[in-house]
Amino acid sequence: MFSAKDERLGRQARRLRLNTLIGLRWLAVAGQTTAIVLGAFGFGLRFPILACCGLVAASATLNCALRWRFALSKQLSERAAAALLSYDILQLAGLLFLTGGVANPFAILFLAPVTIAATSLSFRRAAGLLALALACATALARWSLPLPWLGGEYLALPPIYVLGLWSALVVSATFVALYAYRVAAEARQTASALTAAELVLARAHHLSQLDGLAAAAAHELGTPLATVALVVREMAAQPSPNEDFSDDLRLLEQSVERCRSILGKLAAPAELSVRQMDISSPVELAEIAAASHRLPGVGISVTGEGPEPPPKCPRDAGVLFGLGNLIENAVSFAEKAVVIRAIWSKSMVSVVVGDDGPGFSSNVLARIGEPYLSQRERARRNETSGGLGLGLFIARSLLERSRATLRFENAAPPATGAVVTVQWTRPAYEQGRRTDP
């Protein structure tokens, strides 16, 4: 569905902004400075203050240089973002080396750059940064200056306790990185599915608009063109030109001008799109959505029920595509029949699509409408084309955009099959209703 160019654009849209990393690093600089000042002058801890201040100053200098060299809105490439996050890991490792290694409670801050990488970078670069953080933690568990303590002393922790701290840090960093990457991947997947929905909606809307324009133009052009043809035939029937042709010629010119005026309207489709032909009742809407999905062997029946007159709404490409997708899915799994019921009252409008197939399995029913279902879940309903994945997600998104609510369920026993109910409030269904000028 997407080209390589679209995928590249999607990756570019998810890039980290330089200003984001600079802001986070300023926050780290402020926290590190506060910890150094309080530790040295508040608690009297003995550690290499000048060396620690030098590392903090290096981060501040890097921030100033980046802000001076690049625009704040600059989006970083994955390589540049990984390089800056690698620096943050190494700078934190340097501070921890000077202040007790993994025994220092601030070792937990290794999780910050690892989490940022997991949510914004590719799996390969995120895994590389995780490996760098774990390597630094492992080195700090073996080599570091003693942990400063109150009274100018140093705290020597038992090796087994240091090993426990290292293990906790390694497990936490790995778990948080994998969890954050998984959540971010699902968010990107949903965003991609929404983009697909936008593309499908735009295509369907364009085709629907062209269909309406073609019908309106054919209707409008029919009469003047017929007049032109009649006049031409009458002129051709005359043995020779004479003054009697002057009135016919004027009529011909008027008809030609009318044709030109109608053709000019094609440049402003809004003038033609307001016709009453764009207004549909629930039954008409269901009939139009089902028209392209009628197959031999599976009957589709459409019925309507409600007080007269039925509600009407402008024909919307998104609603038509969403209903059509639900009907297509029902036809795919139906044994013999698909029943569509349009029901309306003074307050509600519903379209119910039911089939006589096997229905939804319990695990699919619990997750239906998600952008993609796994191949295993598709196989449980003998699905090969992904009709319960992206297709239903797009249909649900488009219908909910029209303020509809959807309910997926199975028919009550002894009946079989899936039942999908699309419901609007009547004002929401009729919103934007138009009349002839």
Secondary structure, DSSP 8 states (H G I E B T S, - for coil): ---HHHHHHHHHHT--BHHHHHHHHHHHHHHHHHHHHIIIIIS---S-HHHHHHHHHHHHHHHHHHHHHS-TT-B--HHHHHHHHHHHHHHHHHHHHHTTGGGSGGGGGGHHHHHHHHHHS-HHHHHHHHHHHHHHHHHHHHS---EE-GGG-EE---HHHHHHHHHHHHHHHHHHHHHHHHHHHHHHHHHHHHHHHHHHHHHHHHHHHHHHHHHHHHHHHHHHHHHHHHHHHHHHHSSS--TTHHHHHHHHHHHHHHHHHHHHHTT-THHHHTSGGGEE-HHHHHHHHHHTT-BTTBEEEEEEESSSS---EE--HHHHHHHHHHHHHHHHH-SSEEEEEEEE-SSEEEEEEEESS----HHHHHHTTSS---HHHHHTTT--S-TTTHHHHHHHHHHHHTT-EEEEEE--TTS-SEEEEEEEEHHHHHTT-----
